[in-house]
Amino acid sequence: MSSVNIQDILKLPIEERIELVEAIWDSIAASPESLPVTEAQKRELDRRLAEHRATPQSGKRWEEIRDSLDKNT
């Protein structure tokens, strides 16, 4: 790790810390291929894909999900 002092970061105003986190996250999201996927995650993704292919009608449209989330807020 470089010479960034975590204690100095924690002293920043909350808005600046949020901006810093967003910048860090954006830099991570810019290269998703560098994030390793574990074997367990691969198995789970394969399981979900197989389930969807077997019963595609069991899924829900985005509008349904959004509406149910709106009801809970």
N, C-alpha and C positions, 0 to 999 in steps of 0.2 A: 504494500500500500504506500502511496506517496505521503508527503509530509503534511497532509491535511489533519488538522487537530479537531477531533470530534467535539471536544469541549467548547471550542470556538464556534462550531456549527450550532451547538445547542444553545448558545447565547444569542443567536440571531433571532429577530422577530419572527413570529409564527408565519407571516406571509412569505418571508424570504426562505424559511425552511421548506414551506410547501413548494415554492418555485424550484428550490434545489432538488427536492424529491421528484418533482415532475420532470425536470431536466435529466435526472439520473434514469428515471423510468423510460423516458423517450429514447435515451441512448441504448438501453437494454432492448427495447422493443424494435429498434432499428435493425438489429441483427439477431432475429429469433433462431437462426440456424446455429448460433453459438450456445444456445441453451440446451443442455443435454436432456433427453427424455429417458427416464428409467425404464427398465424392462416391465416393471409393474404398471407404469403409466401406459406403455405400449399395449400391454394385455388389456387394460381397461378400455382404451380407445378402440381396440379391435372388437372387444365384447360389445361395446355400445354401437359400433357400426354394424356388426352382425345382427344385433337386436333390431336396429332401425331397418335394415334390409329385409329382415324376416317379417316385420309388422310395421311398415311405414305409416299406416293409418293411426298407430298409437301415439305418434308425435303430435305436438301442438303447434299451431301457427303462432308467429310472433305476436300478432294482435291479441290472441287469447292470453298469452303470458303477460303482456303489458297490461291488459285490462285487469287481470287478477292481481297484479302488483299494485295497480292504482287503487284497487279496493282495499288493500291492506295499509294504505298510507293515510 
